[in-house]
Every structure is written in C-alpha cells, then in structure tokens.
C-alpha cells in the first residue's frame, strides 16, 4: 500500500447529539438525525473515545507458559466537556429535567441521577469527509467537577458509556465517507 497524505483526517468540527432510545437511527453518513438534539459547543479538547479492556492470562501447568489470554472486562466510552449552557446540556449533565419559563428556567439536582439510557450521535467533520458514531444505548455515567472562574467557560464534563445493543450487534456503529470504495 502506498502512502497517501490526502487520507490523513483531522477532527476539524462536529457535533454531539442526544435522543431518546426509541428514536429512529441514522442509516449512514447521509442518514437522518431527526429527533436528535445537538448538545452545542464542545470545549477545544474535543471528544475522547476510549476502549478499555482487562485481560487475564491462562497459564499451563507445563513450563508456566501462557496459552491463552481472555478478556474479563471491557468498556467503551466517550468523554467531552460541553461548554454551551442550554436545557439539553443541563439535562444531560445533571440527569434532570429543565423547566423553562418566560424569565428563567429551573431544575432539581439529584446527585445519583444519570438521566437513564439515551441514544447518542457523534459527527466528526473534516471538510467533505464525515465520520458518524451511532450509540443506540448510552448513558452518562460520569460527570466532572464544575469550576466557575473569570475568563473561563462554564463546562459540563460528561462521560458517555456505550452499552451493547442487540440490534446493531455491538456498542456503536460507525460510518465514514473516507471508507467508501
């Protein structure tokens, strides 16, 4: 295979979206995102995709040789700091329901609330190239500290855990225009 610098991708922009689990999924990079709500601006650190695995070696009696390695635990997560304050980001971060009025909105903080399982879409854009991650069964399982400081955006640090889904046969489905033939 020859080296081709035109195939080097950069996550120039994109969006992170959320919807109820029953929302109709996209069918590709050109598929619909109807029903998904954009969570707004993400901090300059972008979105971090993490696949973690724990393994255990199986040793033989003879020579104490490792004869097999099995996966004992695996997680698939996406972490981002949302920096736009709107009902969707507050709902996601606090696992709460925002009630909006004419002059303000409000919500109740329950420290253990996660908001439950949702579907998530992550679009990563590099010019005409698009990579789309569809997470049919995800949940915000971790939230970071919030710091209120002069000159700094108020951030909502969230980690989405992608759970296995029987319909797609995994935790996420990914489409990429760069993979077309």
VMD Tcl script that draws the C-alpha trace (Angstrom):
set ca {
  {0.00 0.00 0.00}
  {1.36 3.38 -0.98}
  {1.44 6.26 1.47}
  {-1.26 8.87 0.78}
  {-1.25 12.08 2.82}
  {-4.70 13.04 1.43}
  {-6.14 10.28 3.61}
  {-4.97 11.84 6.87}
  {-8.09 13.02 8.74}
  {-8.44 15.81 11.31}
  {-11.47 16.36 13.53}
  {-11.99 19.96 12.40}
  {-15.55 20.27 13.72}
  {-18.59 18.20 14.50}
  {-21.46 17.78 16.88}
  {-22.59 15.58 19.74}
  {-26.32 14.83 19.83}
  {-28.72 13.00 22.15}
  {-32.19 11.46 21.75}
  {-34.48 9.00 23.49}
  {-33.52 5.35 22.93}
  {-36.53 4.69 20.67}
  {-35.51 7.42 18.18}
  {-35.11 6.26 14.58}
  {-31.39 5.73 13.96}
  {-29.47 7.13 11.00}
  {-28.69 4.81 8.11}
  {-25.31 6.23 7.20}
  {-23.41 9.49 6.94}
  {-26.26 10.96 4.89}
  {-28.93 9.46 7.11}
  {-31.46 11.42 9.09}
  {-30.78 12.84 12.54}
  {-34.44 13.68 13.18}
  {-35.24 13.52 16.87}
  {-31.64 14.07 17.98}
  {-30.85 17.28 19.89}
  {-27.46 18.97 19.43}
  {-25.67 19.42 22.77}
  {-23.95 22.55 21.48}
  {-20.35 23.63 21.66}
  {-17.73 21.21 22.99}
  {-14.51 22.55 24.56}
  {-11.34 22.82 22.48}
  {-10.24 19.43 23.85}
  {-12.88 17.79 21.63}
  {-14.31 14.33 22.27}
  {-12.19 11.45 23.57}
  {-13.10 7.89 22.54}
  {-11.79 5.23 24.93}
  {-11.83 1.44 24.63}
  {-10.65 -0.24 27.83}
  {-10.03 -3.92 28.35}
  {-8.94 -6.04 31.28}
  {-7.43 -9.39 30.46}
  {-6.36 -12.49 32.28}
  {-3.67 -14.88 31.15}
  {-4.36 -18.59 31.29}
  {-1.21 -20.49 32.18}
  {-0.42 -24.11 31.55}
  {0.98 -26.47 34.09}
  {3.86 -27.24 31.75}
  {6.53 -24.54 31.84}
  {4.06 -22.00 33.26}
  {3.55 -20.89 29.67}
  {0.76 -18.50 28.76}
  {-1.53 -20.48 26.47}
  {-4.39 -18.04 26.11}
  {-5.48 -14.57 27.13}
  {-9.14 -13.84 27.78}
  {-10.93 -10.50 28.06}
  {-12.50 -10.27 31.52}
  {-13.92 -6.74 31.31}
  {-14.42 -4.19 28.56}
  {-15.87 -0.67 28.39}
  {-16.40 1.79 25.56}
  {-16.75 5.46 26.48}
  {-16.79 8.94 25.02}
  {-15.78 11.96 27.11}
  {-16.41 15.62 26.30}
  {-16.82 18.92 28.07}
  {-19.91 20.70 26.84}
  {-19.48 24.48 27.08}
  {-22.85 25.71 25.89}
  {-25.45 26.24 28.61}
  {-28.89 25.25 27.35}
  {-31.65 22.86 28.50}
  {-30.15 19.90 26.61}
  {-26.68 20.21 28.22}
  {-28.12 20.77 31.69}
  {-30.46 17.78 31.25}
  {-27.53 15.63 30.14}
  {-25.11 16.73 32.88}
  {-27.49 16.63 35.82}
  {-29.79 13.85 34.60}
  {-32.54 16.36 35.36}
  {-35.49 17.87 33.59}
  {-35.24 21.59 32.98}
  {-38.49 23.52 33.35}
  {-38.34 26.67 31.23}
  {-40.37 29.79 31.86}
  {-40.55 33.24 30.32}
  {-37.98 34.81 32.68}
  {-35.87 31.77 33.70}
  {-35.64 28.01 33.94}
  {-35.03 25.64 36.81}
  {-34.12 22.07 37.67}
  {-33.61 19.92 40.74}
  {-30.22 18.33 41.43}
  {-30.30 14.66 42.48}
  {-26.64 13.59 42.80}
  {-27.29 9.97 41.77}
  {-29.39 10.80 38.68}
  {-27.91 9.79 35.31}
  {-30.90 10.62 33.13}
  {-31.09 6.97 32.06}
  {-30.19 5.41 28.76}
  {-30.28 7.54 25.64}
  {-29.15 7.29 22.04}
  {-26.18 9.43 21.02}
  {-24.72 10.57 17.70}
  {-21.24 11.97 17.26}
  {-20.44 13.56 13.90}
  {-16.80 14.32 13.13}
  {-16.25 16.57 10.13}
  {-13.10 17.18 8.08}
  {-14.08 19.24 5.04}
  {-16.22 16.97 2.84}
  {-15.39 13.90 4.95}
  {-17.76 12.77 7.71}
  {-17.41 10.10 10.36}
  {-20.60 9.31 12.29}
  {-20.75 7.28 15.52}
  {-24.20 5.97 16.49}
  {-24.57 4.79 20.10}
  {-28.05 3.27 20.41}
  {-27.76 2.51 24.15}
  {-25.63 5.04 26.02}
  {-25.71 6.61 29.44}
  {-23.86 9.48 31.07}
  {-22.12 7.52 33.80}
  {-19.55 10.08 34.94}
  {-19.60 13.84 35.32}
  {-16.68 16.08 36.16}
  {-16.27 18.93 38.58}
  {-17.56 22.35 37.61}
  {-15.40 25.42 38.11}
  {-16.75 28.94 37.95}
  {-13.88 31.31 37.18}
  {-13.47 34.65 35.47}
  {-12.49 34.26 31.83}
  {-13.27 30.53 31.69}
  {-16.29 28.88 30.06}
  {-18.69 27.08 32.38}
  {-18.27 23.45 31.37}
  {-20.29 20.28 31.70}
  {-17.77 17.41 31.69}
  {-19.59 14.17 30.74}
  {-18.57 10.59 30.05}
  {-20.96 8.51 27.97}
  {-20.75 4.73 28.41}
  {-21.86 2.84 25.30}
  {-23.67 -0.39 26.17}
  {-24.06 -3.40 23.85}
  {-27.14 -3.27 21.64}
  {-28.65 -6.42 20.13}
  {-29.98 -4.65 17.02}
  {-26.57 -3.45 15.80}
  {-24.63 -6.29 17.46}
  {-22.25 -4.04 19.38}
  {-21.93 -0.84 21.37}
  {-21.69 1.59 18.45}
  {-21.98 1.65 14.69}
  {-19.63 3.87 12.71}
  {-19.98 5.18 9.18}
  {-17.17 7.09 7.42}
  {-17.16 8.64 3.99}
  {-13.39 8.03 3.89}
  {-14.10 4.27 3.81}
  {-16.19 4.31 0.63}
  {-14.95 2.44 -2.41}
}
mol new
graphics top color blue
foreach p $ca { graphics top sphere $p radius 0.5 }
foreach p [lrange $ca 0 end-1] q [lrange $ca 1 end] { graphics top cylinder $p $q radius 0.2 }
display resetview
